[in-house]
Amino acid sequence: MNERAHQLIQRLWDKTISADEFEELNTMMLADPQVRDLYYEYVSLEQGLKFHLSNASHKPGIPGLASFLLAMQSRRNRKIAMVSALAAMIVLGFALSLFFIDRSVDQINYKVTPGTIVQFSSSDEGQTGEPGVFKVGSTMVISQGVVELDFESGVKSVVSGPAKLTLYAEDRLAMDYGTGWFRVPKEAVGFAVTTKELEVIDLGTEFGVISDLNEPDQVHVLDGSVKVKSLRGQRQELVLARDQAVSVYPVGSFENLPAEDKYFLTSLPVVLPHLHFSFDQANDFVASNTIIGLQDFDYSYHGDRPMLENGVFGEAIHLNGKNNYLETNWPGILSNDPRSVALWMKMPKKRLVDEDADHFGDTIVGWGMQRDRNSFEAGIHSKWTLHMDYRRDRSPFLNISFGGVWYYADDIVLDNDQWNHIVVTYSGEKNKDGFPLVKLYLNAELIDVHPVRGAYVKPVSEQEVLIRTLEKTPVVMGATLSSESELNVREGMYLGAMIDELYIIEGVIGPEEVKSLMDSNKLPERN
């Protein structure tokens, strides 16, 4: 074994290692698996973090059985394991870099959009982070909303959640995930943003970074230039100029992309990002106050052109229940991200009839991947819909569905030919029973809902309910999602109702916002 590696790792634990020695150790660990193994041995000896050792000492039965099962699983997923190893090294590099955090810099000033949820933690062992303080050595997790950062150097950033940021120095920010816009003045050239996949070093510019846990990370140069370096595989480097953009391949090379400034917010919005259909203009159903990070948002109607009639606020759309619906090009709020949907609906009496027994329900609004029950992956729930389930002998049930798990509101009547204000929120969290944390408001009153699990889905006690809304059918209104790969919606299943003031909000709203939407058709704004 390399004696030099022993020396450097020991100095690391003693906190006597120099910056040059740290770089030397980092290079050795990336290049030599034996050096990495040695580091983990030190971790095990010094801190007791070697999981399989501690786990084996507490479990009865055949020694090493858990390790054997893990090894078999690793053989079946060799490619995934290799990528995970690279990712682990990148994370390790971040962990090592904490030894070099410059804590002399004061906290960073920041502002947030109303409804933004942030939490702070510290790199210091045992520290949770000062409430409301973002300073060198601390981490900010943005569960929802938007944060504007103002650095003492003059750097300005606007970050849209969900996001995780760690400040290593005044001129060095790590973004594990999130979407961030950065404007760097000449005095702050060299400012760096690092994700788990790439490093962006400013050369005097304005740029945006997208770090997605499920997609390759991207950098878009909006002005000036940056140096970009991949942190995996080939570790390719290049310089990007204005109107250039790249994403990083898993092997560490880059793919050219068109630079898009509309992916990024450049100032702090007064409300949470959202899509708002007002239906007040015949030539444009979308309200002017819509805020979503989507290039060239568009929508279209299918079938007969929907009629506009008097609504609660201005005009409302009338879907005929026969052949028309709206479809957008926005994939909606994906993964496990928090979300709220608010709308007014006026629906005539509707019952399930024998001659139309296959038409058992209609979607109000929805998006994501509808799965066929025969091929349903029981642990993954990949759509998000609000729809009406019809019955022969009673009013329809409002169904809030993630796929194989959904919520019913039993005691409300929505087919009363009256305007009703409906708000549904999902926080991205689970309740005490392991189900998604969902709230329903009807005319600003909180309504009890209860979860239902499909017969083809394992009980929660046997398998975790994993919410991961996947991209397939974009946001649609008035049509039922299709499980067929080549179709977005099912033919012949269309909602007959009037809809007004539809909001799809990137985050969870509370009773105050719900009441404001119902009473004044506005989200409370930042002063």
C-alpha positions as CSV (number, residue, x, y, z in Angstrom):
1,M,0.0,0.0,0.0
2,N,1.2,3.5,-0.8
3,E,2.8,4.9,2.4
4,R,2.1,8.4,1.1
5,A,-1.6,7.7,1.2
6,H,-1.4,6.6,4.8
7,Q,0.3,9.8,5.7
8,L,-2.1,12.1,3.9
9,I,-5.2,10.4,5.3
10,Q,-3.8,10.5,8.8
11,R,-3.1,14.3,8.3
12,L,-6.6,14.7,7.1
13,W,-8.1,13.2,10.2
14,D,-5.7,15.2,12.4
15,K,-6.8,18.3,10.4
16,T,-3.1,19.2,9.7
17,I,-3.3,18.6,6.0
18,S,-2.4,21.5,3.7
19,A,-4.4,22.5,0.6
20,D,-1.8,21.1,-1.8
21,E,-1.8,17.8,0.2
22,F,-5.6,17.7,0.1
23,E,-5.5,18.0,-3.7
24,E,-2.9,15.3,-3.9
25,L,-5.0,13.0,-1.8
26,N,-8.1,13.7,-3.8
27,T,-6.3,12.8,-7.0
28,M,-5.0,9.6,-5.5
29,M,-8.4,8.5,-4.4
30,L,-10.0,9.2,-7.7
31,A,-7.3,7.2,-9.5
32,D,-6.7,4.3,-7.1
33,P,-9.4,2.0,-5.6
34,Q,-7.0,0.8,-3.0
35,V,-6.5,4.3,-1.7
36,R,-10.3,4.7,-1.5
37,D,-10.5,1.4,0.4
38,L,-7.8,2.6,2.8
39,Y,-9.8,5.8,3.4
40,Y,-12.9,3.8,4.3
41,E,-10.8,1.7,6.7
42,Y,-9.8,4.9,8.4
43,V,-13.4,5.9,8.5
44,S,-14.4,2.6,10.0
45,L,-11.7,2.7,12.7
46,E,-12.0,6.3,13.6
47,Q,-15.8,6.9,13.5
48,G,-17.4,3.5,13.3
49,L,-19.2,4.3,10.1
50,K,-18.6,1.0,8.3
51,F,-22.2,-0.1,8.1
52,H,-21.8,-3.8,7.4
53,L,-19.5,-4.3,10.3
54,S,-21.8,-2.7,12.9
55,N,-24.8,-4.4,11.3
56,A,-23.3,-7.9,11.4
57,S,-22.4,-7.5,15.1
58,H,-26.1,-7.0,15.9
59,K,-27.7,-9.6,13.8
60,P,-28.1,-13.3,14.6
61,G,-27.8,-16.0,11.9
62,I,-25.2,-16.7,9.3
63,P,-22.3,-14.2,9.3
64,G,-22.0,-12.3,6.1
65,L,-25.4,-13.3,4.7
66,A,-26.4,-9.6,4.3
67,S,-23.1,-8.9,2.5
68,F,-23.7,-11.8,0.2
69,L,-27.2,-10.6,-0.7
70,L,-25.8,-7.1,-1.4
71,A,-23.1,-8.6,-3.6
72,M,-25.6,-10.5,-5.6
73,Q,-27.7,-7.4,-6.0
74,S,-24.6,-5.5,-7.1
75,R,-23.9,-8.1,-9.8
76,R,-27.4,-7.6,-11.2
77,N,-27.0,-3.9,-11.2
78,R,-23.4,-3.5,-12.2
79,K,-23.9,-0.4,-14.3
80,I,-25.9,1.3,-11.6
81,A,-23.2,0.4,-9.1
82,M,-20.5,1.9,-11.2
83,V,-22.3,5.2,-11.6
84,S,-23.1,5.2,-7.9
85,A,-19.4,4.7,-7.1
86,L,-18.5,7.8,-9.2
87,A,-21.2,9.8,-7.5
88,A,-19.9,8.7,-4.1
89,M,-16.5,9.9,-5.0
90,I,-17.9,13.3,-5.9
91,V,-19.8,13.5,-2.6
92,L,-16.6,12.4,-0.8
93,G,-14.7,15.2,-2.5
94,F,-17.3,17.7,-1.1
95,A,-17.0,16.1,2.3
96,L,-13.2,16.4,2.3
97,S,-13.5,20.0,1.2
98,L,-15.3,20.9,4.4
99,F,-11.9,20.9,6.0
100,F,-11.1,24.0,4.0
101,I,-14.2,26.1,4.6
102,D,-13.3,29.7,5.2
103,R,-15.6,30.7,8.1
104,S,-14.3,34.3,8.2
105,V,-17.0,35.4,5.7
106,D,-20.2,36.9,7.2
107,Q,-23.6,35.5,6.4
108,I,-25.1,35.9,2.9
109,N,-28.2,38.2,2.7
110,Y,-31.2,36.6,1.1
111,K,-34.9,37.2,0.5
112,V,-37.7,34.7,-0.3
113,T,-41.0,34.6,-2.1
114,P,-44.1,34.2,0.2
115,G,-44.8,30.5,0.7
116,T,-41.1,29.6,0.4
117,I,-39.9,26.9,2.9
118,V,-36.2,26.7,3.8
119,Q,-34.2,24.8,6.4
120,F,-30.6,25.3,7.5
121,S,-27.9,22.9,8.7
122,S,-24.3,23.3,9.5
123,S,-21.2,21.3,8.5
124,D,-20.1,21.4,12.1
125,E,-20.7,18.1,13.8
126,G,-23.9,18.1,15.8
127,Q,-25.0,21.5,14.6
128,T,-28.4,22.0,13.0
129,G,-27.6,25.5,11.7
130,E,-28.8,28.9,12.9
131,P,-32.4,29.5,12.0
132,G,-32.6,31.9,9.1
133,V,-28.8,32.2,8.7
134,F,-27.0,31.3,5.5
135,K,-23.3,31.6,6.0
136,V,-20.1,29.8,5.0
137,G,-20.2,26.3,6.2
138,S,-24.0,26.0,6.2
139,T,-26.5,24.3,4.0
140,M,-29.9,25.7,2.8
141,V,-32.6,23.3,1.7
142,I,-35.4,24.9,-0.2
143,S,-38.4,22.6,-0.1
144,Q,-40.5,25.0,-2.2
145,G,-40.4,28.5,-3.4
146,V,-37.7,30.9,-4.6
147,V,-34.7,32.5,-2.8
148,E,-32.7,35.5,-3.9
149,L,-29.1,35.5,-2.7
150,D,-27.0,38.7,-2.5
151,F,-23.3,38.1,-2.0
152,E,-20.9,40.7,-0.5
153,S,-18.8,40.4,-3.7
154,G,-21.8,41.7,-5.8
155,V,-22.8,38.3,-7.1
156,K,-26.6,37.9,-7.3
157,S,-28.4,34.6,-7.6
158,V,-32.1,33.5,-7.8
159,V,-32.6,29.8,-7.0
160,S,-35.9,28.0,-7.6
161,G,-36.8,25.1,-5.3
162,P,-36.7,22.3,-4.6
163,A,-33.0,23.0,-4.1
164,K,-30.1,22.2,-1.8
165,L,-27.3,24.8,-1.5
166,T,-24.0,24.6,0.5
167,L,-21.8,27.7,0.9
168,Y,-18.1,26.7,1.0
169,A,-16.7,30.2,0.6
170,E,-17.8,33.7,-0.5
171,D,-17.0,32.6,-4.1
172,R,-17.9,28.9,-4.0
173,L,-21.4,27.5,-3.9
174,A,-22.5,23.9,-4.2
175,M,-25.9,23.1,-5.6
176,D,-26.8,19.4,-5.1
177,Y,-30.1,20.0,-6.9
178,G,-32.2,22.9,-8.0
179,T,-32.3,25.6,-10.7
180,G,-30.2,28.7,-10.2
181,W,-29.5,31.9,-12.1
182,F,-26.2,33.8,-11.4
183,R,-25.0,37.3,-12.3
184,V,-21.4,37.9,-11.5
185,P,-19.7,41.4,-11.7
186,K,-16.2,41.9,-12.9
187,E,-14.9,42.2,-9.4
188,A,-16.1,38.7,-8.6
189,V,-14.7,36.8,-11.6
190,G,-13.8,33.3,-10.6
191,F,-17.1,32.7,-8.7
192,A,-17.8,28.9,-8.9
193,V,-21.0,26.8,-8.7
194,T,-20.6,23.1,-8.3
195,T,-23.1,20.4,-8.7
196,K,-22.6,16.6,-8.2
197,E,-21.9,16.3,-12.0
198,L,-20.1,19.5,-13.0
199,E,-18.2,22.6,-11.9
200,V,-18.9,26.1,-13.4
201,I,-16.3,28.8,-13.0
202,D,-17.3,32.3,-14.0
203,L,-15.2,34.3,-16.4
204,G,-17.3,37.4,-16.1
205,T,-20.8,36.5,-17.0
206,E,-24.5,35.7,-16.4
207,F,-25.4,32.1,-16.4
208,G,-27.9,29.5,-15.2
209,V,-27.4,26.0,-13.8
210,I,-30.0,23.2,-13.7
211,S,-29.1,20.3,-11.3
212,D,-31.7,17.5,-11.5
213,L,-31.5,14.3,-9.5
214,N,-33.2,12.4,-12.4
215,E,-31.7,14.1,-15.5
216,P,-28.2,15.3,-16.6
217,D,-27.1,18.6,-15.2
218,Q,-27.0,21.6,-17.5
219,V,-25.3,25.0,-17.7
220,H,-26.6,27.9,-19.9
221,V,-24.5,31.0,-20.6
222,L,-26.7,34.0,-21.0
223,D,-23.9,36.6,-21.2
224,G,-20.1,36.6,-21.1
225,S,-18.4,33.2,-20.7
226,V,-17.7,30.4,-18.2
227,K,-15.4,27.4,-17.8
228,V,-17.2,24.1,-17.3
229,K,-15.6,20.9,-16.0
230,S,-17.3,17.5,-15.7
231,L,-16.7,15.9,-12.3
232,R,-17.1,12.3,-13.5
233,G,-15.7,9.9,-16.0
234,Q,-13.6,11.7,-18.7
235,R,-13.7,14.9,-16.6
236,Q,-13.9,17.0,-19.8
237,E,-13.4,20.7,-19.7
238,L,-14.5,23.5,-22.0
239,V,-15.2,27.2,-22.2
240,L,-18.7,28.3,-23.1
241,A,-19.6,31.8,-24.5
242,R,-22.8,33.7,-24.7
243,D,-25.8,31.7,-26.0
244,Q,-24.1,28.4,-25.5
245,A,-25.3,25.6,-23.2
246,V,-24.4,22.0,-22.4
247,S,-25.6,19.0,-20.4
248,V,-23.2,16.4,-19.0
249,Y,-23.2,12.8,-20.1
250,P,-22.7,10.0,-17.4
251,V,-19.3,9.3,-19.0
252,G,-18.2,12.8,-18.3
253,S,-18.4,14.4,-21.8
254,F,-20.8,17.2,-22.8
255,E,-23.7,17.5,-25.2
256,N,-24.5,20.9,-26.8
257,L,-27.9,22.4,-26.1
258,P,-29.6,25.6,-27.1
259,A,-29.2,28.2,-24.4
260,E,-32.6,29.1,-22.9
261,D,-33.0,32.1,-20.5
262,K,-36.7,31.3,-19.8
263,Y,-35.7,28.3,-17.7
264,F,-34.5,30.7,-15.0
265,L,-36.0,33.4,-12.8
266,T,-33.8,36.5,-12.7
267,S,-35.7,38.3,-10.0
268,L,-37.7,37.3,-7.0
269,P,-41.4,36.7,-7.9
270,V,-44.0,38.2,-5.6
271,V,-45.8,34.8,-5.4
272,L,-44.9,31.1,-5.7
273,P,-44.3,30.0,-9.3
274,H,-47.5,28.8,-10.9
275,L,-49.6,28.3,-14.0
276,H,-52.9,30.2,-14.0
277,F,-55.7,29.6,-16.5
278,S,-58.1,32.5,-16.2
279,F,-60.2,31.9,-19.4
280,D,-60.9,35.6,-19.6
281,Q,-59.7,36.1,-23.2
282,A,-61.0,34.0,-26.1
283,N,-57.6,34.2,-27.8
284,D,-55.6,33.4,-24.7
285,F,-56.9,31.4,-21.8
286,V,-53.7,31.9,-19.7
287,A,-53.5,34.8,-17.3
288,S,-50.7,37.3,-17.6
289,N,-49.5,36.6,-14.0
290,T,-48.5,33.0,-14.8
291,I,-44.9,32.3,-13.6
292,I,-43.4,28.9,-14.6
293,G,-39.9,28.1,-15.8
294,L,-40.9,26.7,-19.2
295,Q,-39.6,27.8,-22.6
296,D,-42.4,28.6,-25.1
297,F,-45.4,27.4,-22.9
298,D,-48.3,26.5,-25.1
299,Y,-51.7,24.8,-25.0
300,S,-54.4,23.6,-27.5
301,Y,-57.9,22.4,-27.4
302,H,-59.1,19.1,-29.0
303,G,-62.5,18.5,-30.4
304,D,-65.0,21.3,-30.5
305,R,-63.8,24.7,-29.4
306,P,-64.8,25.1,-25.8
307,M,-67.3,27.8,-25.1
308,L,-66.6,30.7,-22.7
309,E,-69.4,31.6,-20.4
310,N,-69.9,33.8,-17.3
311,G,-67.7,32.5,-14.4
312,V,-66.9,33.4,-10.9
313,F,-64.3,35.9,-12.0
314,G,-64.8,37.0,-15.6
315,E,-65.2,34.2,-18.0
316,A,-65.1,30.4,-17.5
317,I,-64.5,27.5,-19.9
318,H,-67.4,25.1,-20.6
319,L,-66.3,21.6,-21.5
320,N,-69.0,19.6,-23.2
321,G,-68.3,16.1,-21.9
322,K,-68.5,14.8,-25.5
323,N,-65.3,15.5,-27.4
324,N,-63.3,18.5,-26.1
325,Y,-60.5,19.1,-23.6
326,L,-57.4,21.2,-23.2
327,E,-53.8,19.9,-23.4
328,T,-50.6,21.9,-22.6
329,N,-47.0,21.2,-23.4
330,W,-46.0,21.5,-19.7
331,P,-45.1,18.2,-18.0
332,G,-46.5,19.5,-14.7
333,I,-44.9,19.2,-11.3
334,L,-42.9,16.0,-11.3
335,S,-41.2,13.6,-8.9
336,N,-42.1,14.1,-5.2
337,D,-42.2,17.9,-5.4
338,P,-44.8,19.8,-3.4
339,R,-47.9,21.0,-5.4
340,S,-51.2,22.7,-5.1
341,V,-54.2,22.8,-7.5
342,A,-57.0,25.3,-7.1
343,L,-60.0,25.8,-9.3
344,W,-63.7,26.7,-9.4
345,M,-66.0,24.0,-10.9
346,K,-69.7,24.0,-11.8
347,M,-71.0,20.5,-12.6
348,P,-74.5,19.3,-13.5
349,K,-76.0,16.2,-11.9
350,K,-74.0,13.1,-13.1
351,R,-74.7,9.4,-12.4
352,L,-73.3,6.2,-13.8
353,V,-75.7,4.6,-16.3
354,D,-75.7,1.0,-17.5
355,E,-75.4,1.8,-21.2
356,D,-72.3,3.9,-20.4
357,A,-70.8,1.7,-17.8
358,D,-67.3,2.0,-19.2
359,H,-67.4,5.7,-18.7
360,F,-66.9,5.4,-15.0
361,G,-65.1,8.7,-14.3
362,D,-63.6,11.9,-15.8
363,T,-60.5,13.8,-15.0
364,I,-60.7,17.5,-14.0
365,V,-57.0,18.1,-14.3
366,G,-54.0,15.7,-14.4
367,W,-50.6,14.8,-15.7
368,G,-47.9,12.1,-15.5
369,M,-47.7,8.4,-16.3
370,Q,-50.9,6.4,-16.1
371,R,-50.0,2.7,-15.5
372,D,-51.9,-0.4,-16.7
373,R,-53.0,-2.4,-13.6
374,N,-51.5,-5.6,-15.2
375,S,-48.1,-4.0,-15.3
376,F,-48.3,-1.7,-12.3
377,E,-45.2,-1.2,-10.3
378,A,-46.8,-1.4,-6.9
379,G,-44.2,0.7,-5.1
380,I,-44.1,3.6,-7.6
381,H,-47.0,6.0,-8.1
382,S,-46.4,8.0,-11.2
383,K,-49.3,10.3,-12.0
384,W,-51.3,13.1,-10.4
385,T,-55.0,13.6,-11.2
386,L,-58.1,15.1,-9.7
387,H,-61.1,13.3,-11.2
388,M,-64.7,12.4,-10.6
389,D,-65.6,8.7,-10.0
390,Y,-69.3,8.1,-11.0
391,R,-71.8,6.0,-9.1
392,R,-75.3,4.8,-10.0
393,D,-77.0,5.8,-6.7
394,R,-75.2,8.9,-5.4
395,S,-73.1,11.9,-6.3
396,P,-69.7,11.3,-7.8
397,F,-66.7,10.9,-5.5
398,L,-63.8,13.4,-5.8
399,N,-60.7,11.2,-6.4
400,I,-57.2,12.6,-5.7
401,S,-55.0,10.0,-7.3
402,F,-51.2,9.3,-7.4
403,G,-51.7,6.0,-9.3
404,G,-52.2,2.9,-7.2
405,V,-53.0,5.0,-4.1
406,W,-55.7,7.7,-4.1
407,Y,-57.9,9.7,-1.7
408,Y,-61.7,10.0,-1.6
409,A,-63.8,12.7,-0.1
410,D,-67.0,10.8,0.8
411,D,-69.3,13.5,2.1
412,I,-69.2,16.3,-0.4
413,V,-71.5,17.0,-3.4
414,L,-69.9,18.6,-6.4
415,D,-72.6,17.8,-9.1
416,N,-75.0,20.3,-7.7
417,D,-74.9,22.7,-10.6
418,Q,-73.3,25.3,-8.3
419,W,-69.9,26.9,-8.3
420,N,-67.6,25.2,-5.8
421,H,-64.0,26.2,-5.0
422,I,-61.7,23.2,-4.8
423,V,-58.1,23.2,-3.6
424,V,-55.9,20.1,-3.2
425,T,-52.3,20.2,-1.8
426,Y,-49.6,17.6,-1.5
427,S,-46.6,18.5,0.6
428,G,-44.2,15.8,-0.6
429,E,-44.3,14.2,2.9
430,K,-46.1,11.2,4.4
431,N,-48.6,11.1,7.2
432,K,-48.2,8.9,10.3
433,D,-49.6,5.9,8.4
434,G,-47.1,6.2,5.6
435,F,-49.5,7.6,3.0
436,P,-48.9,10.9,1.0
437,L,-49.8,14.0,3.1
438,V,-52.8,15.4,1.2
439,K,-55.2,18.2,2.1
440,L,-58.5,19.1,0.5
441,Y,-60.3,22.4,0.9
442,L,-63.9,22.9,-0.4
443,N,-65.0,26.5,-0.4
444,A,-62.1,27.3,2.0
445,E,-63.2,24.6,4.5
446,L,-60.7,21.8,5.3
447,I,-62.4,18.5,4.3
448,D,-61.5,15.0,5.7
449,V,-60.2,12.6,3.0
450,H,-59.2,9.0,3.4
451,P,-56.7,7.0,1.4
452,V,-57.6,4.0,-0.7
453,R,-55.2,1.4,-2.1
454,G,-55.8,-0.6,-5.2
455,A,-56.1,-4.3,-4.8
456,Y,-53.0,-4.8,-7.0
457,V,-50.9,-2.6,-4.7
458,K,-49.1,-4.1,-1.7
459,P,-50.1,-2.7,1.8
460,V,-48.0,0.2,3.1
461,S,-46.7,-2.1,5.8
462,E,-45.1,-4.4,3.2
463,Q,-43.9,-1.7,0.7
464,E,-43.3,2.0,1.0
465,V,-45.6,4.3,-0.9
466,L,-43.2,6.0,-3.3
467,I,-44.5,9.1,-5.0
468,R,-42.6,9.8,-8.2
469,T,-44.8,11.6,-10.8
470,L,-43.2,10.8,-14.1
471,E,-43.2,12.7,-17.4
472,K,-45.6,11.4,-20.0
473,T,-49.0,13.0,-20.5
474,P,-48.5,16.8,-20.0
475,V,-51.0,18.8,-18.0
476,V,-54.5,18.2,-19.4
477,M,-57.9,19.5,-18.4
478,G,-61.1,17.5,-18.9
479,A,-59.5,14.3,-20.3
480,T,-58.5,11.0,-18.7
481,L,-54.9,9.9,-18.9
482,S,-54.0,6.9,-21.1
483,S,-51.7,4.0,-20.1
484,E,-50.9,3.3,-23.8
485,S,-47.4,4.5,-24.7
486,E,-48.4,6.2,-27.9
487,L,-51.5,8.0,-26.4
488,N,-51.7,10.9,-23.9
489,V,-55.5,10.5,-23.1
490,R,-58.2,7.9,-23.4
491,E,-60.7,8.4,-26.2
492,G,-64.3,9.0,-25.2
493,M,-63.7,9.9,-21.5
494,Y,-64.2,13.7,-21.3
495,L,-65.5,15.9,-18.5
496,G,-68.7,17.8,-18.8
497,A,-68.4,20.9,-16.5
498,M,-67.5,24.5,-16.3
499,I,-64.0,25.4,-14.9
500,D,-62.8,28.8,-13.8
501,E,-59.5,30.2,-12.5
502,L,-57.4,27.1,-12.5
503,Y,-54.1,27.4,-10.6
504,I,-51.3,24.8,-10.6
505,I,-48.8,26.0,-8.0
506,E,-45.2,24.8,-7.4
507,G,-45.6,24.4,-3.6
508,V,-48.1,23.9,-0.9
509,I,-50.4,26.7,0.1
510,G,-52.2,27.1,3.4
511,P,-55.6,28.3,4.6
512,E,-54.7,32.0,4.1
513,E,-53.8,31.5,0.5
514,V,-56.8,29.3,-0.1
515,K,-59.1,32.0,1.3
516,S,-57.4,34.7,-0.8
517,L,-57.8,32.6,-4.0
518,M,-61.5,32.0,-3.3
519,D,-62.3,35.6,-2.2
520,S,-60.2,37.7,-4.5
521,N,-58.6,35.3,-7.1
522,K,-55.1,36.3,-5.9
523,L,-52.2,34.7,-4.0
524,P,-50.9,37.0,-1.2
525,E,-47.9,38.9,-2.6
526,R,-44.6,39.9,-1.2
527,N,-44.5,43.5,0.1
